[in-house]
Amino acid sequence: MGTPGFAVESLKALVEGAYNVVAVVTVPDKPAGRGQKVRMSEVKQYALEHDLPVLQPEKLKTPEFVEALRSFKADLQIVVAFRMLPEIVWAMPKMGTFNLHGSLLPNYRGAAPLNWALINGDKKTGVTTFLLKHEIDTGNLLFQESIDIDLYDNVGTVHDKLMVIGASLVCKTVDALASGDVAPMDQDKMIAEGAVSNHAPKIFKADCQVSSGLSVMDFHNKVRGLSPYPAAWIALNDGDKKYTAKLFSTIPSVESHTDPIGQVVQDKDMLRVSLKDGYVWFEEMQLAGKKRMKTVQFINGFRIEKELILA
């Protein structure tokens, strides 16, 4: 059960590992893009290419879907980047249903674990497989795999790393459940014993603004924690006009200075903003209504005639 490319990697690992995938469940086809052409999910595309039966329910509790799913007599269900399942679905197989989650649970339960790990400046993240139960992301843990987060990693680079190790972890989990060689861990007990448990709520546009009130590292971490999607944005003012722009890549430098906080100046082929504890250079950005570009291209096409101030 899955939808985006992140889930395809796990499905591919199962198919190429000769596991008996009896069916795939994904979202219905829907219009997307400027032309609003009807598009299928990446999981469905892969499934069709490998002659796997595909179910695309609008609602997961309808008798028609439940009976269709039951007809495949699956021993185990695997969820990777899909929707919340009702109990009638996740409790159906004799071996249960497990989920692959993009964090080291119980840390970062919720919809945006990769984003929040980077926004908070974490040095490590990872993937977890766990058994589903009623409350989201709270089921007993099966296995985890961790990776280091580099200073210049963003959501895109971390996503791609976790996608690959997550696929391997899915296969490891299937093997362990099939052989009975696994000891599920209670997340509540882990929290009681001191495990970190930050939340990872869905991110909205209003949450994506970066401003001059942030420290250098908080500014940099927020930009990379939202890059490439949904993307951090800034508000600039030159006294006469106001501009908004998305930021995709920055370079932080913690240092002392006497420049006005919020001042944005051209520094060689980049723009630099002064913050309370140093500077952040804008490396890649996108002015509203324009294409995403390196800041040097932005500077070449956008003459800065007056002092820019970051809100």
Backbone as CSV, one residue per row, in Angstrom:
resi,resn,N_x,N_y,N_z,CA_x,CA_y,CA_z,C_x,C_y,C_z
1,MET,0.850,-1.179,0.000,0.000,0.000,0.000,0.888,1.233,0.000
2,GLY,0.802,2.046,-1.053,1.649,3.223,-1.136,1.283,4.079,-2.323
3,THR,1.920,5.247,-2.420,1.571,6.190,-3.487,2.781,6.753,-4.226
4,PRO,3.736,7.450,-3.548,4.794,8.164,-4.282,6.007,7.300,-4.580
5,GLY,7.023,7.943,-5.169,8.258,7.255,-5.517,8.945,6.621,-4.323
6,PHE,8.815,7.234,-3.139,9.405,6.671,-1.926,8.906,5.251,-1.700
7,ALA,7.626,5.006,-1.996,7.035,3.674,-1.810,7.423,2.717,-2.927
8,VAL,7.695,3.236,-4.111,8.055,2.385,-5.247,9.321,1.592,-4.946
9,GLU,10.282,2.223,-4.297,11.548,1.549,-4.019,11.337,0.288,-3.177
10,SER,10.430,0.361,-2.205,10.133,-0.811,-1.378,9.397,-1.877,-2.179
11,LEU,8.443,-1.462,-3.002,7.721,-2.417,-3.850,8.691,-3.095,-4.812
12,LYS,9.580,-2.318,-5.383,10.585,-2.866,-6.299,11.456,-3.899,-5.592
13,ALA,11.877,-3.609,-4.367,12.721,-4.543,-3.614,11.979,-5.852,-3.358
14,LEU,10.692,-5.775,-3.079,9.896,-6.985,-2.845,9.741,-7.803,-4.124
15,VAL,9.443,-7.123,-5.218,9.264,-7.813,-6.504,10.572,-8.464,-6.939
16,GLU,11.661,-7.698,-6.896,12.951,-8.226,-7.340,13.508,-9.268,-6.369
17,GLY,13.014,-9.256,-5.127,13.428,-10.253,-4.158,12.583,-11.512,-4.215
18,ALA,11.684,-11.571,-5.197,10.833,-12.747,-5.433,9.851,-13.003,-4.297
19,TYR,9.463,-11.954,-3.578,8.381,-12.089,-2.604,7.057,-12.137,-3.380
20,ASN,6.079,-12.824,-2.842,4.816,-13.003,-3.546,3.877,-11.820,-3.274
21,VAL,4.033,-10.764,-4.048,3.168,-9.582,-3.922,1.870,-9.877,-4.664
22,VAL,0.784,-10.105,-3.915,-0.468,-10.528,-4.556,-1.306,-9.359,-5.053
23,ALA,-1.082,-8.161,-4.515,-1.842,-6.997,-4.964,-1.189,-5.720,-4.459
24,VAL,-1.522,-4.626,-5.109,-1.040,-3.296,-4.731,-2.249,-2.395,-4.521
25,VAL,-2.219,-1.612,-3.444,-3.281,-0.648,-3.156,-2.681,0.749,-3.226
26,THR,-3.323,1.629,-3.982,-2.827,3.001,-4.116,-4.007,3.950,-4.286
27,VAL,-3.716,5.242,-4.448,-4.788,6.238,-4.562,-5.402,6.216,-5.953
28,PRO,-6.647,6.702,-6.094,-7.255,6.807,-7.420,-6.483,7.772,-8.311
29,ASP,-6.563,7.567,-9.615,-5.971,8.512,-10.564,-6.647,9.870,-10.378
30,LYS,-5.886,10.949,-10.594,-6.472,12.279,-10.415,-5.784,13.296,-11.308
31,PRO,-6.486,14.392,-11.641,-5.895,15.439,-12.479,-4.745,16.114,-11.753
32,ALA,-3.682,16.456,-12.499,-2.532,17.130,-11.902,-1.839,17.992,-12.942
33,GLY,-1.101,19.006,-12.476,-0.355,19.870,-13.386,-1.225,20.939,-14.018
34,ARG,-0.584,21.773,-14.823,-1.304,22.889,-15.448,-2.411,22.423,-16.387
35,GLY,-2.137,21.346,-17.101,-3.137,20.839,-18.042,-4.208,19.992,-17.400
36,GLN,-4.052,19.736,-16.083,-5.007,18.912,-15.343,-5.252,17.561,-16.018
37,LYS,-4.175,16.994,-16.547,-4.286,15.654,-17.121,-4.378,14.626,-16.009
38,VAL,-5.184,13.607,-16.249,-5.354,12.565,-15.241,-4.067,11.742,-15.151
39,ARG,-3.538,11.628,-13.936,-2.292,10.909,-13.736,-2.464,9.816,-12.693
40,MET,-1.749,8.734,-12.882,-1.737,7.653,-11.912,-0.545,7.817,-10.979
41,SER,-0.629,7.220,-9.807,0.476,7.303,-8.856,1.680,6.534,-9.381
42,GLU,2.840,6.872,-8.837,4.071,6.177,-9.245,4.026,4.701,-8.861
43,VAL,3.372,4.399,-7.758,3.221,3.001,-7.347,2.373,2.239,-8.358
44,LYS,1.291,2.863,-8.832,0.452,2.193,-9.826,1.232,1.965,-11.119
45,GLN,2.006,2.954,-11.539,2.796,2.792,-12.766,3.705,1.572,-12.661
46,TYR,4.384,1.448,-11.527,5.295,0.310,-11.352,4.506,-1.000,-11.326
47,ALA,3.383,-1.000,-10.630,2.576,-2.217,-10.514,2.098,-2.700,-11.881
48,LEU,1.632,-1.773,-12.706,1.146,-2.151,-14.036,2.277,-2.691,-14.909
49,GLU,3.445,-2.090,-14.776,4.612,-2.557,-15.550,5.007,-3.984,-15.180
50,HIS,4.612,-4.428,-13.976,4.985,-5.766,-13.514,3.755,-6.667,-13.322
51,ASP,2.657,-6.295,-13.985,1.444,-7.124,-14.023,0.910,-7.475,-12.633
52,LEU,0.975,-6.507,-11.725,0.432,-6.714,-10.386,-0.988,-6.151,-10.315
53,PRO,-1.938,-6.876,-9.722,-3.298,-6.346,-9.550,-3.262,-5.060,-8.730
54,VAL,-4.076,-4.083,-9.124,-4.090,-2.779,-8.456,-5.494,-2.454,-7.965
55,LEU,-5.609,-2.061,-6.697,-6.856,-1.569,-6.120,-6.690,-0.082,-5.833
56,GLN,-7.718,0.711,-6.182,-7.642,2.161,-5.992,-8.920,2.684,-5.324
57,PRO,-9.097,2.386,-4.057,-10.336,2.782,-3.383,-10.405,4.279,-3.098
58,GLU,-11.597,4.856,-3.280,-11.825,6.228,-2.833,-11.886,6.254,-1.313
59,LYS,-12.598,5.259,-0.758,-12.733,5.132,0.687,-12.325,3.734,1.099
60,LEU,-11.673,3.649,2.252,-11.081,2.382,2.670,-12.020,1.503,3.493
61,LYS,-13.219,2.007,3.794,-14.157,1.216,4.597,-15.304,0.629,3.783
62,THR,-15.359,0.930,2.495,-16.490,0.435,1.705,-16.455,-1.086,1.620
63,PRO,-17.625,-1.729,1.690,-17.672,-3.194,1.615,-17.029,-3.732,0.345
64,GLU,-17.180,-3.004,-0.767,-16.619,-3.462,-2.037,-15.098,-3.563,-1.962
65,PHE,-14.461,-2.531,-1.389,-12.999,-2.568,-1.271,-12.553,-3.625,-0.276
66,VAL,-13.198,-3.674,0.871,-12.813,-4.635,1.912,-12.905,-6.063,1.384
67,GLU,-13.976,-6.368,0.658,-14.125,-7.719,0.122,-13.101,-7.999,-0.982
68,ALA,-12.848,-6.996,-1.821,-11.836,-7.169,-2.871,-10.469,-7.427,-2.258
69,LEU,-10.137,-6.687,-1.204,-8.852,-6.869,-0.538,-8.774,-8.252,0.110
70,ARG,-9.861,-8.633,0.771,-9.886,-9.936,1.442,-9.729,-11.083,0.452
71,SER,-10.184,-10.897,-0.766,-10.147,-11.973,-1.755,-8.722,-12.383,-2.121
72,PHE,-7.751,-11.509,-1.879,-6.356,-11.841,-2.202,-5.698,-12.722,-1.140
73,LYS,-6.351,-12.851,0.024,-5.870,-13.738,1.098,-4.405,-13.458,1.467
74,ALA,-4.057,-12.194,1.581,-2.683,-11.824,1.935,-2.351,-12.248,3.361
75,ASP,-1.149,-12.736,3.559,-0.664,-13.076,4.904,-0.203,-11.836,5.656
76,LEU,0.200,-10.812,4.902,0.825,-9.623,5.493,0.553,-8.426,4.596
77,GLN,0.325,-7.264,5.209,0.179,-6.014,4.453,1.301,-5.054,4.849
78,ILE,1.818,-4.348,3.847,2.933,-3.416,4.051,2.506,-2.030,3.586
79,VAL,2.686,-1.046,4.438,2.291,0.323,4.140,3.526,1.206,4.047
80,VAL,3.666,1.916,2.937,4.778,2.853,2.761,4.219,4.126,2.120
81,ALA,4.175,5.217,2.861,3.695,6.507,2.336,2.300,6.376,1.740
82,PHE,1.352,6.003,2.599,-0.030,5.853,2.159,-0.940,6.601,3.132
83,ARG,-2.189,6.194,3.210,-3.176,6.856,4.056,-3.334,6.092,5.376
84,MET,-4.023,6.736,6.322,-4.391,6.036,7.552,-5.374,4.922,7.210
85,LEU,-5.160,3.760,7.805,-6.022,2.620,7.519,-7.012,2.389,8.651
86,PRO,-8.249,2.028,8.320,-9.195,1.628,9.365,-8.836,0.240,9.880
87,GLU,-9.290,-0.072,11.077,-8.931,-1.360,11.684,-9.381,-2.543,10.837
88,ILE,-10.525,-2.423,10.182,-11.014,-3.532,9.364,-10.019,-3.902,8.263
89,VAL,-9.177,-2.937,7.885,-8.155,-3.186,6.856,-6.852,-3.647,7.496
90,TRP,-6.323,-2.885,8.486,-4.994,-3.237,9.000,-4.997,-4.520,9.829
91,ALA,-6.171,-4.904,10.353,-6.231,-6.130,11.154,-6.568,-7.360,10.309
92,MET,-6.732,-7.193,9.019,-7.191,-8.286,8.166,-6.200,-9.454,8.039
93,PRO,-4.932,-9.231,7.712,-4.022,-10.370,7.501,-3.659,-11.076,8.812
94,LYS,-3.378,-12.361,8.732,-3.050,-13.115,9.942,-1.748,-12.647,10.581
95,MET,-0.835,-12.096,9.763,0.431,-11.589,10.306,0.380,-10.090,10.573
96,GLY,-0.778,-9.472,10.348,-0.937,-8.053,10.621,-0.472,-7.159,9.484
97,THR,-0.294,-5.881,9.802,0.132,-4.859,8.839,1.257,-4.051,9.461
98,PHE,2.327,-3.843,8.707,3.380,-2.970,9.230,3.611,-1.792,8.293
99,ASN,4.139,-0.733,8.881,4.374,0.527,8.177,5.866,0.865,8.200
100,LEU,6.347,1.458,7.110,7.701,2.021,7.073,7.571,3.521,7.284
101,HIS,8.201,4.031,8.338,8.081,5.448,8.705,9.440,6.123,8.601
102,GLY,9.464,7.369,8.110,10.719,8.082,7.873,11.275,8.808,9.073
103,SER,11.390,8.118,10.191,12.068,8.680,11.365,12.471,7.537,12.285
104,LEU,13.207,7.879,13.325,13.563,6.904,14.353,12.515,6.986,15.466
105,LEU,11.391,6.324,15.243,10.309,6.349,16.227,10.818,5.864,17.590
106,PRO,10.249,6.420,18.681,9.050,7.263,18.753,9.269,8.737,18.419
107,ASN,10.470,9.095,17.954,10.716,10.488,17.578,10.068,10.796,16.231
108,TYR,9.413,11.947,16.163,8.789,12.459,14.941,7.662,11.573,14.415
109,ARG,6.699,11.332,15.278,5.444,10.770,14.814,4.687,11.866,14.061
110,GLY,4.087,11.511,12.941,3.321,12.506,12.211,3.620,12.538,10.726
111,ALA,3.091,13.568,10.060,3.063,13.619,8.603,4.360,14.079,7.954
112,ALA,5.224,14.804,8.692,6.395,15.411,8.049,7.675,15.148,8.836
113,PRO,8.030,13.892,9.081,9.198,13.601,9.922,10.529,14.054,9.329
114,LEU,10.706,13.924,8.006,11.971,14.343,7.390,12.159,15.841,7.538
115,ASN,11.094,16.600,7.274,11.173,18.058,7.368,11.589,18.506,8.766
116,TRP,10.908,17.960,9.777,11.147,18.445,11.139,12.504,18.038,11.673
117,ALA,13.014,16.887,11.260,14.351,16.485,11.702,15.393,17.494,11.232
118,LEU,15.252,17.968,9.995,16.199,18.944,9.454,15.961,20.334,10.029
119,ILE,14.703,20.733,10.139,14.377,22.043,10.706,14.941,22.178,12.120
120,ASN,14.890,21.086,12.877,15.386,21.106,14.253,16.892,20.903,14.362
121,GLY,17.555,20.732,13.218,19.011,20.619,13.220,19.537,19.293,13.729
122,ASP,18.735,18.224,13.618,19.185,16.910,14.087,20.392,16.433,13.288
123,LYS,21.238,15.668,13.941,22.433,15.120,13.291,22.200,13.694,12.770
124,LYS,21.092,13.086,13.193,20.761,11.734,12.755,19.270,11.623,12.471
125,THR,18.931,10.734,11.566,17.536,10.351,11.354,17.551,8.900,10.884
126,GLY,16.439,8.431,10.350,16.424,7.046,9.897,15.043,6.594,9.519
127,VAL,14.876,5.287,9.436,13.580,4.684,9.109,13.251,3.618,10.147
128,THR,11.968,3.420,10.335,11.469,2.461,11.319,10.349,1.640,10.699
129,THR,10.326,0.355,10.971,9.147,-0.451,10.650,8.439,-0.753,11.967
130,PHE,7.107,-0.671,11.933,6.325,-0.916,13.149,4.958,-1.478,12.777
131,LEU,4.359,-2.196,13.705,3.041,-2.786,13.499,1.957,-1.735,13.720
132,LEU,0.966,-1.714,12.862,-0.102,-0.725,12.986,-1.040,-1.045,14.137
133,LYS,-1.520,0.037,14.773,-2.616,-0.061,15.724,-3.426,1.228,15.610
134,HIS,-4.376,1.459,16.510,-5.334,2.556,16.331,-4.670,3.932,16.214
135,GLU,-3.824,4.310,17.170,-3.237,5.647,17.164,-2.098,5.697,16.154
136,ILE,-2.042,6.781,15.370,-1.080,6.879,14.272,0.361,6.862,14.780
137,ASP,1.192,6.052,14.132,2.645,5.965,14.380,3.010,5.539,15.802
138,THR,2.120,4.804,16.472,2.376,4.423,17.869,2.558,2.921,18.068
139,GLY,2.434,2.127,17.019,2.496,0.676,17.164,3.873,0.171,17.583
140,ASN,3.928,-1.083,17.964,5.178,-1.680,18.435,6.244,-1.696,17.337
141,LEU,7.451,-1.270,17.700,8.569,-1.177,16.758,9.101,-2.565,16.398
142,LEU,9.492,-2.691,15.138,10.091,-3.929,14.664,11.590,-3.734,14.435
143,PHE,11.947,-2.858,13.474,13.367,-2.616,13.176,13.597,-1.144,12.847
144,GLN,14.855,-0.713,13.027,15.252,0.650,12.671,16.610,0.637,11.987
145,GLU,16.806,1.654,11.149,18.115,1.869,10.510,18.350,3.372,10.506
146,SER,19.539,3.818,10.925,19.802,5.252,11.028,20.842,5.720,10.016
147,ILE,20.820,7.019,9.733,21.828,7.656,8.887,22.221,8.983,9.526
148,ASP,23.419,9.471,9.199,23.853,10.795,9.634,23.278,11.856,8.705
149,ILE,23.017,13.031,9.267,22.557,14.173,8.477,23.704,15.166,8.355
150,ASP,24.094,15.474,7.136,25.171,16.422,6.877,24.635,17.852,6.955
151,LEU,25.533,18.809,7.199,25.144,20.219,7.319,24.431,20.728,6.076
152,TYR,24.756,20.171,4.912,24.151,20.656,3.668,23.159,19.652,3.066
153,ASP,22.783,18.645,3.818,21.668,17.801,3.398,20.390,18.626,3.401
154,ASN,19.454,18.262,2.536,18.111,18.834,2.600,17.096,17.698,2.559
155,VAL,15.826,18.029,2.533,14.797,16.994,2.540,14.944,16.072,1.332
156,GLY,15.314,16.642,0.193,15.465,15.838,-1.016,16.569,14.801,-0.890
157,THR,17.730,15.194,-0.381,18.846,14.247,-0.281,18.587,13.199,0.797
158,VAL,17.996,13.616,1.915,17.685,12.665,2.986,16.593,11.695,2.530
159,HIS,15.599,12.211,1.834,14.530,11.374,1.278,15.105,10.253,0.435
160,ASP,16.040,10.598,-0.452,16.595,9.596,-1.368,17.422,8.539,-0.629
161,LYS,18.138,8.958,0.407,18.895,7.994,1.201,17.966,7.048,1.953
162,LEU,16.938,7.612,2.588,16.016,6.795,3.377,15.167,5.887,2.497
163,MET,14.876,6.329,1.297,14.098,5.517,0.367,14.801,4.190,0.095
164,VAL,16.120,4.244,-0.063,16.897,3.038,-0.381,17.059,2.138,0.841
165,ILE,17.467,2.724,1.973,17.648,1.871,3.154,16.304,1.396,3.691
166,GLY,15.247,2.184,3.441,13.905,1.772,3.857,13.440,0.540,3.107
167,ALA,13.745,0.469,1.816,13.370,-0.697,1.017,14.044,-1.955,1.544
168,SER,15.306,-1.829,1.910,16.032,-2.961,2.476,15.433,-3.368,3.823
169,LEU,15.043,-2.375,4.618,14.457,-2.663,5.925,13.099,-3.350,5.795
170,VAL,12.341,-2.977,4.763,11.050,-3.640,4.510,11.261,-5.132,4.278
171,CYS,12.215,-5.475,3.446,12.492,-6.892,3.170,12.976,-7.613,4.428
172,LYS,13.835,-6.963,5.199,14.315,-7.548,6.454,13.142,-7.816,7.393
173,THR,12.203,-6.892,7.432,11.051,-7.027,8.323,10.144,-8.167,7.880
174,VAL,9.911,-8.277,6.585,9.096,-9.381,6.066,9.725,-10.722,6.439
175,ASP,11.017,-10.845,6.223,11.717,-12.094,6.543,11.584,-12.437,8.026
176,ALA,11.753,-11.424,8.878,11.699,-11.666,10.318,10.293,-12.053,10.773
177,LEU,9.287,-11.391,10.240,7.914,-11.736,10.595,7.553,-13.140,10.111
178,ALA,8.035,-13.487,8.925,7.741,-14.812,8.369,8.382,-15.920,9.200
179,SER,9.571,-15.652,9.735,10.287,-16.674,10.505,9.973,-16.611,11.996
180,GLY,9.323,-15.513,12.413,9.038,-15.326,13.838,10.225,-14.813,14.619
181,ASP,11.273,-14.399,13.919,12.504,-13.943,14.569,12.469,-12.426,14.763
182,VAL,11.574,-11.957,15.615,11.444,-10.527,15.868,10.814,-10.328,17.244
183,ALA,11.247,-9.293,17.948,10.713,-8.976,19.274,10.218,-7.534,19.263
184,PRO,8.934,-7.288,18.951,8.393,-5.934,18.877,8.601,-5.156,20.177
185,MET,8.918,-3.873,20.037,9.186,-3.016,21.192,8.055,-2.014,21.391
186,ASP,7.616,-1.851,22.626,6.528,-0.948,22.983,7.044,0.495,22.986
187,GLN,6.470,1.348,22.136,6.938,2.733,22.051,6.686,3.507,23.345
188,ASP,5.565,3.257,23.991,5.260,3.965,25.238,6.299,3.654,26.310
189,LYS,6.751,2.409,26.335,7.780,2.025,27.299,9.094,2.723,26.961
190,MET,9.391,2.855,25.656,10.616,3.532,25.234,10.600,4.990,25.671
191,ILE,9.433,5.638,25.529,9.300,7.047,25.934,9.478,7.171,27.443
192,ALA,8.871,6.253,28.181,8.988,6.273,29.636,10.434,6.117,30.080
193,GLU,11.216,5.426,29.253,12.625,5.205,29.584,13.535,6.300,29.027
194,GLY,12.927,7.358,28.439,13.718,8.515,28.031,13.916,8.713,26.541
195,ALA,13.276,7.909,25.690,13.418,8.086,24.238,12.837,9.431,23.810
196,VAL,13.498,10.088,22.851,13.043,11.384,22.351,11.756,11.187,21.557
197,SER,10.811,12.108,21.733,9.528,11.957,21.037,8.970,13.299,20.581
198,ASN,9.717,13.992,19.696,9.197,15.210,19.075,8.044,14.856,18.146
199,HIS,7.203,15.843,17.855,6.099,15.636,16.922,6.492,16.136,15.539
200,ALA,5.822,15.635,14.510,6.113,16.020,13.126,4.814,16.346,12.396
201,PRO,4.138,17.434,12.791,2.849,17.771,12.170,2.991,18.210,10.720
202,LYS,1.897,18.160,10.008,1.864,18.627,8.623,2.300,20.084,8.563
203,ILE,3.002,20.455,7.497,3.528,21.814,7.346,2.670,22.602,6.354
204,PHE,2.305,23.814,6.733,1.503,24.695,5.884,2.341,25.892,5.417
205,LYS,1.844,26.611,4.417,2.608,27.719,3.835,3.014,28.756,4.876
206,ALA,2.115,29.043,5.802,2.416,30.050,6.826,3.588,29.625,7.703
207,ASP,3.839,28.315,7.784,4.946,27.813,8.599,6.289,27.943,7.892
208,CYS,6.276,28.299,6.610,7.481,28.214,5.783,8.270,29.510,5.674
209,GLN,7.778,30.596,6.260,8.521,31.854,6.157,9.758,31.824,7.046
210,VAL,10.888,32.305,6.522,12.089,32.523,7.317,12.302,34.029,7.421
211,SER,12.675,34.479,8.598,12.739,35.920,8.835,14.056,36.311,9.497
212,SER,14.253,37.606,9.640,15.501,38.135,10.208,15.590,37.913,11.709
213,GLY,14.520,37.468,12.329,14.547,37.222,13.764,15.179,35.893,14.149
214,LEU,15.484,35.054,13.164,16.078,33.748,13.437,17.591,33.839,13.596
215,SER,18.148,32.855,14.276,19.604,32.739,14.325,20.092,32.192,12.988
216,VAL,21.393,32.260,12.761,21.974,31.767,11.510,21.620,30.301,11.272
217,MET,21.847,29.448,12.280,21.617,28.019,12.083,20.136,27.686,11.999
218,ASP,19.288,28.389,12.745,17.841,28.152,12.637,17.348,28.535,11.244
219,PHE,17.884,29.625,10.697,17.523,30.072,9.351,17.949,29.014,8.324
220,HIS,19.204,28.603,8.388,19.736,27.612,7.444,18.989,26.280,7.554
221,ASN,18.751,25.831,8.785,18.074,24.547,8.984,16.636,24.571,8.477
222,LYS,15.978,25.698,8.637,14.594,25.783,8.159,14.550,25.749,6.639
223,VAL,15.500,26.432,5.991,15.535,26.425,4.522,15.756,25.003,4.010
224,ARG,16.755,24.309,4.548,17.031,22.960,4.034,15.975,21.955,4.476
225,GLY,15.312,22.241,5.587,14.239,21.367,6.051,12.963,21.491,5.248
226,LEU,12.920,22.491,4.355,11.749,22.688,3.494,12.110,22.600,2.014
227,SER,13.349,22.212,1.726,13.834,22.160,0.335,13.965,20.714,-0.133
228,PRO,13.454,20.397,-1.319,12.905,21.302,-2.329,11.419,21.610,-2.175
229,TYR,10.731,20.895,-1.281,9.290,21.117,-1.151,8.906,21.040,0.317
230,PRO,8.046,21.935,0.784,7.283,22.958,0.056,8.054,24.251,-0.215
231,ALA,9.265,24.369,0.328,10.191,25.489,0.123,9.939,26.632,1.111
232,ALA,11.030,27.072,1.738,10.983,28.238,2.610,10.816,29.490,1.747
233,TRP,10.242,30.551,2.331,10.100,31.792,1.569,10.440,32.993,2.452
234,ILE,10.871,34.053,1.779,11.248,35.286,2.456,10.457,36.455,1.901
235,ALA,10.333,37.493,2.722,9.708,38.745,2.304,10.779,39.828,2.315
236,LEU,10.988,40.481,1.162,11.991,41.531,1.016,11.312,42.859,0.747
237,ASN,11.949,43.953,1.205,11.386,45.291,1.047,12.512,46.258,0.714
238,ASP,12.358,47.046,-0.367,13.395,48.032,-0.704,12.942,49.462,-0.415
239,GLY,11.855,49.578,0.347,11.333,50.902,0.683,10.187,51.316,-0.200
240,ASP,10.204,50.887,-1.465,9.131,51.198,-2.403,8.304,49.962,-2.751
241,LYS,8.979,48.859,-2.909,8.309,47.627,-3.318,8.587,46.506,-2.322
242,LYS,7.659,45.557,-2.335,7.836,44.346,-1.536,7.948,43.153,-2.480
243,TYR,8.820,42.235,-2.146,9.037,41.050,-2.965,8.955,39.813,-2.073
244,THR,8.525,38.714,-2.677,8.624,37.429,-1.990,9.432,36.485,-2.866
245,ALA,10.182,35.630,-2.217,11.018,34.676,-2.953,11.152,33.399,-2.139
246,LYS,11.242,32.272,-2.853,11.520,30.998,-2.199,13.028,30.810,-2.104
247,LEU,13.468,30.180,-1.038,14.880,29.841,-0.865,15.037,28.326,-0.857
248,PHE,16.028,27.826,-1.600,16.246,26.384,-1.685,17.594,25.950,-1.118
249,SER,18.550,26.858,-1.088,19.883,26.489,-0.630,20.569,27.709,-0.033
250,THR,21.158,27.533,1.148,21.844,28.635,1.824,23.174,28.147,2.393
251,ILE,24.041,29.124,2.722,25.320,28.832,3.359,25.385,29.649,4.647
252,PRO,25.521,28.993,5.804,25.542,29.727,7.071,26.954,30.096,7.514
253,SER,27.076,31.192,8.236,28.367,31.570,8.825,28.099,32.281,10.146
254,VAL,28.391,31.606,11.245,28.203,32.196,12.572,29.440,33.030,12.899
255,GLU,29.248,34.342,13.067,30.375,35.249,13.336,29.848,36.566,13.882
256,SER,30.728,37.310,14.502,30.355,38.626,15.034,30.376,39.665,13.913
257,HIS,29.490,40.662,14.013,29.472,41.749,13.027,28.684,42.911,13.607
258,THR,28.751,44.045,12.919,28.016,45.240,13.366,27.013,45.706,12.318
259,ASP,26.741,44.873,11.319,25.789,45.244,10.271,24.357,45.211,10.802
260,PRO,23.486,46.034,10.218,22.076,46.014,10.648,21.443,44.644,10.408
261,ILE,20.715,44.171,11.388,20.038,42.876,11.238,18.942,42.983,10.179
262,GLY,18.933,42.021,9.268,17.935,42.012,8.203,18.410,42.648,6.917
263,GLN,19.586,43.269,6.932,20.110,43.897,5.719,20.549,42.823,4.719
264,VAL,20.090,42.970,3.472,20.452,42.036,2.405,21.324,42.770,1.398
265,VAL,22.536,42.262,1.188,23.468,42.910,0.266,24.043,41.878,-0.694
266,GLN,24.510,42.378,-1.845,25.176,41.500,-2.795,26.608,41.247,-2.323
267,ASP,26.985,39.994,-2.278,28.337,39.614,-1.882,28.873,38.680,-2.962
268,LYS,29.657,39.253,-3.881,30.151,38.534,-5.058,28.965,38.022,-5.880
269,ASP,28.808,36.690,-6.000,27.729,36.184,-6.846,26.556,35.643,-6.035
270,MET,26.442,36.090,-4.771,25.323,35.681,-3.940,24.776,36.874,-3.172
271,LEU,23.625,36.676,-2.566,23.079,37.663,-1.646,23.332,37.178,-0.225
272,ARG,23.568,38.148,0.662,23.874,37.813,2.045,22.960,38.611,2.961
273,VAL,22.377,37.925,3.960,21.548,38.617,4.941,22.262,38.606,6.287
274,SER,22.195,39.731,6.972,22.805,39.858,8.297,21.800,39.432,9.359
275,LEU,22.206,38.502,10.206,21.375,38.063,11.315,22.095,38.353,12.623
276,LYS,21.458,38.109,13.732,22.013,38.531,15.027,23.343,37.876,15.354
277,ASP,23.592,36.687,14.810,24.828,35.990,15.157,25.680,35.630,13.946
278,GLY,25.469,36.358,12.836,26.281,36.090,11.657,25.551,36.368,10.365
279,TYR,25.927,35.622,9.321,25.352,35.835,7.994,24.847,34.518,7.409
280,VAL,23.871,34.665,6.511,23.430,33.538,5.680,23.469,33.993,4.235
281,TRP,24.158,33.213,3.395,24.209,33.501,1.961,23.117,32.722,1.237
282,PHE,22.429,33.396,0.317,21.397,32.745,-0.495,22.072,32.144,-1.729
283,GLU,22.033,30.832,-1.853,22.719,30.151,-2.939,21.795,29.818,-4.105
284,GLU,20.536,29.512,-3.800,19.571,29.173,-4.845,18.200,29.675,-4.404
285,MET,17.493,30.368,-5.315,16.242,31.002,-4.927,15.297,31.116,-6.119
286,GLN,14.100,31.622,-5.843,13.089,31.778,-6.890,12.188,32.949,-6.537
287,LEU,12.314,34.038,-7.285,11.448,35.190,-7.092,10.036,34.819,-7.535
288,ALA,9.032,35.313,-6.840,7.644,34.994,-7.174,7.370,35.261,-8.650
289,GLY,6.822,34.273,-9.335,6.502,34.412,-10.751,7.644,34.080,-11.684
290,LYS,8.821,33.778,-11.138,9.993,33.465,-11.956,10.405,32.004,-11.758
291,LYS,11.438,31.597,-12.510,11.947,30.243,-12.392,12.943,30.136,-11.246
292,ARG,13.088,28.923,-10.745,14.114,28.652,-9.739,15.489,28.801,-10.390
293,MET,16.423,29.436,-9.688,17.735,29.675,-10.286,18.807,29.873,-9.221
294,LYS,20.070,29.726,-9.641,21.180,30.085,-8.780,21.114,31.589,-8.514
295,THR,21.557,32.012,-7.346,21.433,33.423,-6.991,22.208,34.331,-7.937
296,VAL,23.330,33.860,-8.497,24.071,34.675,-9.455,23.208,35.004,-10.668
297,GLN,22.374,34.058,-11.116,21.453,34.318,-12.224,20.375,35.310,-11.799
298,PHE,19.924,35.157,-10.551,18.931,36.081,-10.009,19.483,37.502,-9.996
299,ILE,20.725,37.658,-9.534,21.346,38.977,-9.459,21.493,39.588,-10.857
300,ASN,21.878,38.762,-11.827,22.064,39.260,-13.187,20.775,39.771,-13.816
301,GLY,19.646,39.190,-13.392,18.377,39.581,-13.992,17.545,40.508,-13.134
302,PHE,18.030,40.817,-11.936,17.252,41.636,-10.998,18.182,42.699,-10.424
303,ARG,18.152,43.876,-10.996,19.064,44.932,-10.556,18.653,45.449,-9.180
304,ILE,19.595,45.394,-8.250,19.330,45.864,-6.898,19.801,47.314,-6.821
305,GLU,18.849,48.220,-6.837,19.160,49.654,-6.857,19.043,50.291,-5.467
306,LYS,18.246,49.659,-4.600,18.061,50.203,-3.253,18.367,49.130,-2.220
307,GLU,18.553,49.548,-1.007,18.845,48.588,0.054,17.655,47.663,0.289
308,LEU,17.948,46.372,0.293,16.907,45.366,0.560,16.926,45.008,2.039
309,ILE,15.732,44.891,2.603,15.594,44.507,4.009,14.746,43.246,4.064
310,LEU,15.206,42.286,4.853,14.451,41.061,5.078,13.524,41.259,6.260
311,ALA,12.268,40.963,6.064,11.280,41.138,7.133,11.572,40.211,8.304
